[in-house]
Amino acid sequence: MVKKVLLVGALVCGVLAMPRPALAAGMDDGDPGVDPEVCVNDFIACCDKASKIENFWSAWMAALDCEFKFAKCAGKMLPELFPS
Protein backbone atom coordinates (compact mmCIF):
# COMPACT_ATOMS: atom_id res chain seq x y z
CA MET A 1 0.00 0.00 0.00
CA VAL A 2 2.83 2.38 0.86
CA LYS A 3 4.49 1.69 -2.50
CA LYS A 4 1.27 2.56 -4.32
CA VAL A 5 0.87 5.81 -2.42
CA LEU A 6 4.48 6.77 -3.15
CA LEU A 7 4.06 5.83 -6.81
CA VAL A 8 0.91 7.94 -7.15
CA GLY A 9 2.65 10.82 -5.36
CA ALA A 10 5.65 10.61 -7.70
CA LEU A 11 3.31 10.44 -10.70
CA VAL A 12 1.39 13.50 -9.54
CA CYS A 13 4.58 15.48 -8.91
CA GLY A 14 5.98 14.42 -12.27
CA VAL A 15 2.88 15.43 -14.21
CA LEU A 16 2.48 18.73 -12.40
CA ALA A 17 6.17 19.59 -12.83
CA MET A 18 6.17 19.05 -16.60
CA PRO A 19 6.50 22.26 -18.58
CA ARG A 20 3.59 22.65 -20.94
CA PRO A 21 2.12 25.32 -23.16
CA ALA A 22 -1.12 27.02 -22.25
CA LEU A 23 -4.08 25.06 -23.55
CA ALA A 24 -6.12 26.82 -26.19
CA ALA A 25 -9.81 27.44 -25.62
CA GLY A 26 -10.65 25.84 -28.94
CA MET A 27 -8.63 23.78 -31.38
CA ASP A 28 -9.06 23.19 -35.12
CA ASP A 29 -11.21 20.10 -34.65
CA GLY A 30 -13.36 21.71 -31.95
CA ASP A 31 -11.71 19.77 -29.11
CA PRO A 32 -11.18 22.17 -26.20
CA GLY A 33 -8.08 20.26 -25.06
CA VAL A 34 -7.32 18.35 -21.89
CA ASP A 35 -5.94 19.88 -18.73
CA PRO A 36 -3.28 17.63 -17.12
CA GLU A 37 -4.37 18.67 -13.65
CA VAL A 38 -7.90 17.44 -14.36
CA CYS A 39 -6.53 14.04 -15.42
CA VAL A 40 -4.46 13.72 -12.26
CA ASN A 41 -7.22 14.96 -9.95
CA ASP A 42 -9.72 12.52 -11.51
CA PHE A 43 -7.18 9.71 -11.14
CA ILE A 44 -6.59 10.49 -7.47
CA ALA A 45 -10.33 10.71 -6.75
CA CYS A 46 -10.94 7.43 -8.58
CA CYS A 47 -8.14 5.68 -6.66
CA ASP A 48 -9.54 7.02 -3.41
CA LYS A 49 -12.93 5.50 -4.21
CA ALA A 50 -11.29 2.21 -5.21
CA SER A 51 -9.30 2.08 -1.96
CA LYS A 52 -12.51 2.17 0.08
CA ILE A 53 -13.91 -1.01 -1.48
CA GLU A 54 -13.81 -3.93 0.97
CA ASN A 55 -13.44 -6.85 -1.43
CA PHE A 56 -9.81 -7.23 -2.64
CA TRP A 57 -10.62 -8.26 -6.20
CA SER A 58 -13.30 -5.60 -6.63
CA ALA A 59 -10.92 -2.95 -5.31
CA TRP A 60 -8.16 -4.21 -7.60
CA MET A 61 -10.43 -4.09 -10.64
CA ALA A 62 -11.67 -0.60 -9.71
CA ALA A 63 -8.05 0.61 -9.40
CA LEU A 64 -7.23 -0.95 -12.76
CA ASP A 65 -10.20 0.87 -14.28
CA CYS A 66 -8.83 4.12 -12.79
CA GLU A 67 -5.51 3.48 -14.48
CA PHE A 68 -7.19 2.84 -17.85
CA LYS A 69 -9.17 6.08 -17.54
CA PHE A 70 -5.99 7.97 -16.66
CA ALA A 71 -4.16 6.44 -19.63
CA LYS A 72 -7.01 7.49 -21.93
CA CYS A 73 -6.92 11.04 -20.55
CA ALA A 74 -3.13 11.18 -20.84
CA GLY A 75 -3.34 9.87 -24.39
CA LYS A 76 -5.54 12.80 -25.34
CA MET A 77 -3.07 15.14 -23.67
CA LEU A 78 0.12 13.89 -25.42
CA PRO A 79 -0.37 15.66 -28.78
CA GLU A 80 -0.72 18.96 -26.91
CA LEU A 81 2.41 18.38 -24.85
CA PHE A 82 4.57 17.16 -27.71
CA PRO A 83 3.45 18.84 -30.93
CA SER A 84 5.07 17.50 -34.07
N, C-alpha and C positions, 0 to 999 in steps of 0.2 A: 504494500500500500504506500509506503514511504517513497519507494522508487517511482511509482506512478505520479505522486504529487510533485516530486522533484522534476520529473520529465515534463509534466504539464507546465510547471513554473518556468522551466528553461525554454519550452516552446513559446510560451506567452512573451517572455522577455526577448526572445529572438525575433519574433514577428513584430513586436512593438518597436524594436530597435532598428529595424530595416529602414534604410532611407527609401522614400517613395515620392513620386510626384503627386501633386494635388489631383484628386479625382474630379473629372469634369462632370458637370450637371447633366449633360446629355452627350451621347456618343453618336457616331454615324448611323449605327443600326438601331438607335433608340434605347439601347441598354444604358441605364444610369450609372453603371459601374458598381463595384463591390468594395466596401470599406473593410480593410483588414481587421480593424478593431471589432467590427460587428461579427465577423467570422469567429474570432477568438472568444468574444463574450458569449456567443451562442454555444460554442464548444464547451466552455467552462460551465455554463448553466445546464447543458445537457448532461455533462459528466456528473454534476452535482445531483441531478435527478436520478441518474443511473446508480450512484453510490448509495442511495437510500433504499434501493430494492433489496428485500430480504433474501430471496432465492439467488444462489450463486450464479447459476446458468442464465437466469433471466437478467441479472445485473450485468453479466459478462456480455450478453447479446445486446443489451441496451447501450453499453459503453462502445461496443463495436459499431453500432448504428451511429453513435455520436462521431466516431472517427470517420466513417464514410461521409456523413454530412459535412464535416470539416474539410475533408479532401475535395468534395464537390465545390464547396465555397472557395477553397484555395485555388482550385483549378480555374475558376472564373476570374480570379484575381491575377493569375500569372501573366496573362498578356498585357495587363496594365503596368505591372512591375518591371517587366522585361520586354519593352517594345522592340520589334525587329527592324 
